[in-house]
Amino acid sequence: MLEKGVRGVKLFMSEDFNEEGPEAKSKALLEKLKEESYDPSADERYKAGVLRVKLGKLAIKNERNVVHTLHDLVCPAAEDLAAVNNGDAKLRATYKLLIDLWDEPWIHAPRPLEGYAAPQPDYCVGFVRQAFSAEQWRLLDRVPGIAAATDYMHFPFLTCEAKSPKEQIFAAENQNAYNMMVTVSTTVKLFRAAKREMSVHRRVLAFSISYNSTNVSLNGYYPIIVGPRTEIYCTDILDFAISPPATWQSWHFVRNIYEVWAPEHLNHLRRAINSLKDTVKDRDEATPTPSESANLGLQQLGLQSPAPHAVQSENPSVCSNPERVKRAETEPPMGSSKRTRID
């Protein structure tokens, strides 16, 4: 269903239709995020022998047990890391702008698919309101429906979905795909409003983690801007079994999301919001003043002549982008044979 698209937005779980993948800068950053820069060895819960016992017992447990047992290994909680690293001034400044939520519906987020409830990830991370200035919020208020997921979380960028040992991991990927369609499309909406949409073209804007008692899948999501339409693609980053030596792969990557990627992403959002000053001004100027409205009414009654039109240039400065035209013409058919991730 997500591949068929709704309101000009499509999401593809495979990059078959897009062989280029994310932009070069995003690819390089994803490789950097894979670096294992931390030492988690002090956590006794996930040492090889202990973890082996835990995984054996999970085989007959439900989803809640999977989350309770493995979440801190698969995706360290942002607010826990904030507390642990409170003594580090730089990390304290980074983490104080992040907020995490557990199993809370995104009550303020748009619902791109009719009949579907608001996203409600098992776990997610975004920014607190204080990450943006009062002036930036004044500008954001002019473009409703693009910032808030809940009363406290804004611009979510990481979601996690877990499944029991009896369920396939792609069931969690389906849920994450819907979460990502919502958050990436609303982020693109901000950049369109700021007239900076090409700055997010092929740029990774969010991440998801899907896992059960044996496997972890970590993906990134980036938009392709096709004129007024948005195509969102999922790119595979990590896919591994929960066992040595890969046990801590996701843990390291998530910490790098928080400490390396998120600050850069936040600055990118702030630049777009600041650009709304110009686009909001243009929108305000396009609204007729009371005197202009009165003159228009007189013109319609035939009591006043319309103002002369300016002569238009025969050499327009904006040309059609052949790449966009080509991309639109090669759009995958509605009946794509690729597996739809949302039933």
N, C-alpha and C positions, 0 to 999 in steps of 0.2 A: 504493500500500500504506500509506503514512504517513497518508493521509486516512481510511482505514478504522479506524485506531486500534489500539492495543495497550495493555493494562493501564491503561485509563482515560486514555490520552494520544493526541491526534491532532495532525497537522501539516498545515497548508494553505499551499500556495505562492502562492495567490491570496487577495486580500481580498474576493472576491465575496460570501462568506457573512458578512462583517463589514465593513460600510460605514463604521463609526465610526473604524476604525484605532486607532493607539496613543493613549494618554491625552494630554491637552493639554500636560502638562509634558514628556513625551517628545518630542512633535512640536516644541516650541520648542527643546529641546536638540539635536535632529537638525539643525535649521536653524543653530544656533550652531556645530555641528561642521563645517558646510560652509565656514565662514569660512577664508580663506587668510591665515594669520597668520605664515607663515614665508617665508624666502627660500632656495629650493633652487637658485638660478641658478649657484652655484659648481660644481655637479656637471656636469662636461663630458660625461659618458656620455649624458645625455638632452637635450642641446641639439638644437634642431629638425633641423639638418642631419645630425648624428650619428645621431639616433634614426631618421630616414628611412632611412639606410643599413642600420642594424641590423634594422629591420622588414622590409626587402626581403630580407635574407638568411634571416630566420626562416621565410619561406614554405615552405621545404622541410625544415625541421628538426623534431625531435621535442619532446615535452613537457618533457624535461629542459632542452633549450636555451631553451625559452620561460621557464622558471623562472629559469635562470641569467641571461638577458638582461634580463628585465622585472620580476622580483620587487621589487627595490629601488625601482623607480619606482611600482609598483602598491601595494605594502605595505612601507614601510620597516620593517626588523627592529627589534624593541624593544631587543634587547641591543646592537645597533650604535648606536642612538640613546643608550642609556645610557652607552656609552663616549665618544661625541662630546660629550655634555652633562655629563660628570662634574664639570666645574668649576663648574656652576651648582648651588648647594645645594638649591634647591627641586626642580629636575628630577632631581637625583641621588636625592633622597628618594623621588620618584615611581617612577623606573625601577628602583630596587633591589628593589622589591616585585614586579616583572614578570619572567616567564621565557618564552622562546620555544623551540619545538621544531620540528624538520624531519623530516617523514615518520616519526614515531614513533607506534606504536599506543597507544591509551588503554587500557592493560591493566587498570586498576582501575575503569574506567567500566562502568556497566550496559549490557547489550545488549538494547534494547527489542524487536528483531525477531529471532525465532529463525532460525538459519541464516545470519545476517549476522555478519561479523567485527566486532571492535571498530573504532570510528572510527580512521582513520590519515590525518589531513590532510597535505597537502603542507607546510603551515606553520600554526602556531597559537600563541596567546598566552594565558597565564593568570597566576595568582598563585603566588609561592613560598610555602613553608610558613611562613616567618618573617613573612608578612603578617598572621598570626593569633597571638594570645598562647597561652601554655601552657594557661591556663584555658579559652580558646575551643576548643582542640583536645581538652581533656578533655570538653567538652560535645559536640563533633562526634563523638567516638568513641561516644557513646550512640546516634547515628543513622547507622549505617554506610551506605556507598554513595552519599554525596551530595557529597563534596568532591574526592576525588582522581581525576585522569585518569591520571596516571603517578606514579612515586615522587617526582617533583619538581614537577609542575604540578598546581595545584588550581583549581577553578572556571574552566575555560577560557572565554573570552568572544569570541575572534576566531579564525576558521579561514579558510584560503585553499586553493583548489583550482584548478589550472591544467590546460589541455588544449593539445594540439598544434594547428597550423593546420588540420589535416584533421578535427578534431573540433568539434562544435557546443558553444557555451558552456553550454547547458543540461545537458550531461553533467557538468560541474563543479558546476552548481547542484544536481543530484541528490545528489551526494556531500555537498555542504555541508548540504543539507536533513537528511540522516541525522545528520551531526555536530551540527546545531543541535537536533534532536529529543532527542538524548542530553543535551547540556549544559543546555538550557533546562528540560527536565523534571526533572533532578536539582536544579537551583537552586530550582524551585518546590517540590520535595519538602522542601528545607530550610525554606522559609517556611511550608509546611503544618505541619511538625513544631513550628515556633515559634508556630503559630497566628496568623501574620501574612500569610497567603496573599493577602488582598485588597490588601496594599501592593504586590504585583507585578502585579495585575490591569491589563492593557493597558500595562504598563511594558516598554520595550525592555530586554532582558536580555543580548543577544549580537548579534554581527555576522558576516557572511560576505562573502568576496570571491571571485568566480569570474572567470577571465580566460583568454584565449588570445592569439594574436599580434596581434589587431586590436581586441578589445573587452574592456571591464571592466564587471562588474555587482556593485554593493555593496548588500547588503540588511541589514535589521535584523529581529529576531525578538522577539515579545512574546506572553505567554500571556493567555488569557481563562479565568478560573476559573469553572467551571460545576459548583457543588456539589463532589462528589468527583472530578470529571473536569477535565482540562486540555486546552484547545485552543490550539495554537501557530500563530500567523500570521506570514507573511513580508511585510514591507513594503519596497517599492522605495525606495532612497535615491539611488543614482547609477547611471546606465547610459550609457556613452559610448564613443566610438571613441578609440583611443590616437593622438591627433594634436593639434597646437595648435588652439585655445587650451586644450583640455580635458586636456592631457597630465598635469598635476600634480593633478587634482581628488582622486583617491583618496589620493594621498600626503599632502595636507593633511588630509583627513578622518581618516586613520589616526593621524596625530600627535595630532589632537584627541581621538581615542578614548583614546589612552594618557595624555594630559596633562590632559584635562578630564573625560571620562566615567568612566574607570577608577577614579580616586580616589573619586568619588561612589558608584560601584557597590560598591567595597570597603567603604565605610562602611555602606552598606545591608546588605551581607552580615554585617558585624560586629554590627550591631544585631539582626539576626535570630538570630545565634548566641548573643548575650547573653540573648535572650529564652528560649532553651532552658533556662535555669536554672529558670524557672517550670514549663515543660512537662515537663521531666525530673523535677522534684520531684513533680508531680502523678502521673507514671507510677510513681515510687518509692512514693508513698503508697498507690497502688492495689494494690501487691503486698502480700499478707498477711504479717504477722510470723509467726514460729514458733508463738507462743501462739494467734494468730488461726487459724492452720491447724489446730491441735489442737482448738480449740473447734468449728471447722467439721466436723471428723471426728466429734466427739461428737454434734453435731446430726444428722449423717447416720445415726448409729447409734441415734438416738432417746434418747440419754442426757443431752441438755441442750436446753433450750428456746432457740429463736432469739431474738436481740435484737429488741425492738420496732422497727418501721419508723417513720421520721419522717413526719409528715403533709405531703403535697405541696401546694404552692400551686395554687389554681385559676386563677391568673393568670400563666402562664409568661412569662418575660422574653424568650425567644428565639422569634421568629416566622419563618415561611417567607418567603423573599425572592421576591416575585412575578417580579422580573426574571430570577432564576436559573431559576425554574420555566418561564417563557416561553422562555428560551434552550434549556433541555433539551428542551422540546417541539418546538422548531424545528430540532433537530439535523439536518444534511444526511443523506440516505439513504446506506446502505452502498454502494450502487452509483452513487455520484456520477459525473457525466459529465465532471467536470474532470479534466485530465491528471494522472496520478499521476507523481510525480517520481522514485520509486524503482521500478525494474523488479522 
